[in-house]
Amino acid sequence: MILPYNTVNPFMSKNSIKEIKQNKIFALLSAIKYIVDIISPGNSFRQRLVEILNDSHRLLTVKEMGFPENWEDLPVWK
């Protein structure tokens, strides 16, 4: 998958995208979040994802899923 950087709505900068591992779930979740925000503004996708990530029963760490340290500061996740 190739993540876009020249988008109409805020997504990620070209430099941020270079740091994202395209074969990890974070890249896919970011693309889904972008599309869901267009289709359904004010949705709870981010909130629900954070709840899942904070669950102590998950099998992988956020780092193993490809989440960068500053993922919540990326435009698509604000």
ZAKE-218941 format. One record per residue: residue number from 1; x, y, z of N, C-alpha, C, O in turn. Coordinates in steps of 0.05 Angstrom, whole numbers, padded with zeros to 5 digits. Example, Ala and Ser with C-alpha at 12.3 -4.5 7.8 and 13.67 -1.06 7.14 Angstrom:
REM residues 2
seq n_X n_Y n_Z ca_X ca_Y ca_Z c_X c_Y c_Z o_X o_Y o_Z
1 00264 -00114 00156 00246 -00090 00156 00264 -00066 00156 00285 -00066 00169
2 00257 -00045 00142 00273 -00021 00143 00258 00001 00157 00268 00023 00161
REM end
This chain:
REM residues 78
seq n_X n_Y n_Z ca_X ca_Y ca_Z c_X c_Y c_Z o_X o_Y o_Z
1 00017 -00023 00000 00000 00000 00000 00018 00025 00000 00039 00025 00013
2 00010 00045 -00015 00024 00070 -00016 00006 00091 -00004 -00016 00096 -00013
3 00016 00104 00017 00000 00125 00031 00003 00152 00016 00025 00159 00008
4 -00019 00166 00012 -00018 00192 -00002 -00009 00214 00017 -00014 00213 00041
5 00004 00234 00006 00012 00257 00022 00000 00283 00012 -00001 00303 00027
6 -00010 00283 -00012 -00022 00307 -00024 -00052 00303 -00025 -00063 00297 -00046
7 -00065 00307 -00001 -00093 00301 00001 -00109 00326 00007 -00098 00346 00016
8 -00135 00325 00001 -00152 00348 00006 -00155 00354 00036 -00152 00377 00044
9 -00160 00333 00051 -00163 00336 00080 -00136 00328 00093 -00120 00314 00081
10 -00131 00338 00118 -00106 00332 00131 -00101 00302 00134 -00118 00288 00144
11 -00078 00293 00125 -00070 00265 00129 -00043 00264 00142 -00041 00264 00167
12 -00021 00263 00127 00006 00263 00138 00024 00277 00118 00019 00278 00094
13 00045 00288 00129 00065 00301 00111 00081 00279 00097 00082 00256 00105
14 00094 00287 00076 00111 00269 00060 00133 00257 00078 00139 00233 00076
15 00144 00273 00096 00165 00264 00114 00154 00244 00134 00168 00224 00140
16 00130 00249 00144 00118 00230 00163 00113 00203 00150 00117 00182 00162
17 00103 00204 00126 00096 00179 00112 00121 00162 00107 00120 00138 00107
18 00144 00175 00102 00169 00161 00098 00176 00144 00122 00189 00123 00120
19 00168 00153 00146 00175 00139 00171 00155 00116 00177 00160 00100 00195
20 00132 00116 00164 00111 00096 00169 00118 00070 00154 00123 00070 00130
21 00117 00048 00168 00121 00022 00155 00095 00014 00141 00075 00009 00154
22 00096 00013 00115 00072 00009 00098 00060 -00019 00102 00036 -00023 00096
23 00075 -00038 00113 00064 -00065 00116 00054 -00071 00144 00048 -00094 00151
24 00050 -00050 00160 00040 -00053 00187 00011 -00042 00189 00003 -00027 00172
25 -00003 -00051 00210 -00031 -00044 00213 -00035 -00014 00216 -00057 -00004 00209
26 -00016 00001 00227 -00019 00029 00231 -00025 00044 00204 -00041 00062 00203
27 -00011 00036 00183 -00015 00048 00157 -00043 00044 00148 -00056 00063 00138
28 -00053 00020 00150 -00081 00014 00142 -00101 00029 00159 -00120 00040 00149
29 -00097 00029 00186 -00115 00044 00203 -00116 00074 00197 -00137 00087 00199
30 -00093 00085 00190 -00092 00113 00183 -00108 00119 00158 -00122 00139 00157
31 -00106 00102 00138 -00121 00105 00113 -00151 00102 00119 -00168 00117 00109
32 -00158 00082 00136 -00187 00079 00143 -00197 00103 00158 -00219 00112 00152
33 -00181 00113 00177 -00189 00137 00192 -00194 00161 00173 -00214 00175 00177
34 -00177 00164 00154 -00180 00186 00135 -00207 00184 00120 -00221 00203 00117
35 -00213 00160 00110 -00237 00156 00095 -00262 00158 00112 -00282 00170 00104
36 -00261 00147 00136 -00284 00148 00154 -00290 00177 00162 -00313 00185 00164
37 -00269 00193 00165 -00274 00222 00172 -00288 00236 00149 -00304 00255 00154
38 -00283 00229 00125 -00296 00241 00102 -00325 00232 00100 -00343 00248 00096
39 -00329 00206 00104 -00356 00195 00102 -00374 00203 00125 -00398 00209 00122
40 -00362 00203 00149 -00378 00207 00173 -00363 00226 00192 -00351 00217 00212
41 -00364 00252 00187 -00351 00272 00205 -00362 00269 00233 -00386 00264 00237
42 -00344 00271 00253 -00353 00269 00281 -00356 00241 00290 -00368 00236 00311
43 -00345 00221 00275 -00347 00193 00283 -00330 00187 00308 -00315 00204 00317
44 -00332 00163 00318 -00318 00156 00343 -00295 00136 00337 -00286 00122 00355
45 -00286 00134 00312 -00266 00115 00305 -00240 00118 00322 -00230 00099 00333
46 -00230 00143 00324 -00206 00148 00339 -00209 00140 00368 -00193 00126 00380
47 -00231 00149 00380 -00236 00144 00408 -00238 00114 00414 -00227 00104 00433
48 -00251 00100 00396 -00254 00071 00400 -00228 00056 00396 -00222 00037 00410
49 -00212 00066 00377 -00186 00054 00373 -00168 00058 00397 -00154 00039 00406
50 -00168 00082 00408 -00152 00087 00432 -00160 00069 00455 -00143 00059 00470
51 -00186 00065 00458 -00196 00047 00479 -00185 00019 00475 -00177 00005 00494
52 -00185 00009 00450 -00175 -00017 00444 -00145 -00019 00450 -00135 -00038 00461
53 -00130 00002 00442 -00101 00003 00446 -00094 00004 00476 -00074 -00006 00484
54 -00112 00016 00492 -00107 00017 00521 -00115 -00008 00535 -00109 -00011 00559
55 -00128 -00027 00522 -00136 -00052 00533 -00111 -00069 00539 -00094 -00072 00521
56 -00109 -00079 00563 -00085 -00094 00570 -00085 -00123 00559 -00065 -00137 00563
57 -00106 -00131 00545 -00108 -00158 00535 -00099 -00160 00505 -00101 -00182 00494
58 -00089 -00139 00493 -00081 -00141 00465 -00056 -00158 00463 -00040 -00160 00482
59 -00052 -00170 00440 -00030 -00188 00435 -00004 -00175 00427 00018 -00186 00433
60 -00006 -00152 00414 00018 -00137 00405 00020 -00110 00417 00000 -00098 00426
61 00044 -00099 00418 00048 -00072 00427 00042 -00053 00404 00042 -00061 00381
62 00038 -00028 00410 00033 -00008 00389 00058 -00006 00371 00055 -00001 00347
63 00081 -00009 00382 00105 -00008 00365 00106 -00031 00346 00114 -00027 00322
64 00098 -00055 00354 00098 -00078 00336 00077 -00075 00314 00080 -00087 00293
65 00056 -00059 00319 00035 -00054 00299 00043 -00031 00281 00028 -00024 00263
66 00067 -00019 00285 00076 00002 00267 00069 00030 00275 00074 00049 00260
67 00058 00034 00299 00051 00061 00308 00076 00076 00315 00092 00067 00332
68 00080 00100 00303 00103 00116 00311 00098 00128 00339 00075 00130 00347
69 00118 00138 00352 00115 00149 00379 00096 00173 00379 00081 00176 00398
70 00096 00189 00358 00080 00213 00358 00054 00209 00341 00043 00229 00331
71 00044 00185 00339 00021 00180 00321 -00003 00197 00327 -00017 00205 00308
72 -00008 00203 00352 -00032 00219 00359 -00029 00248 00350 -00049 00263 00349
73 -00005 00257 00344 00000 00284 00335 -00001 00287 00304 -00001 00310 00294
74 -00003 00265 00290 -00005 00267 00261 -00033 00278 00253 -00053 00272 00266
75 -00034 00295 00233 -00059 00309 00225 -00083 00290 00222 -00105 00297 00231
76 -00079 00267 00211 -00102 00249 00207 -00114 00239 00234 -00137 00232 00235
77 -00098 00239 00255 -00107 00229 00281 -00116 00251 00300 -00123 00245 00323
78 -00115 00276 00292 -00124 00298 00309 -00154 00302 00308 -00164 00320 00321
REM end
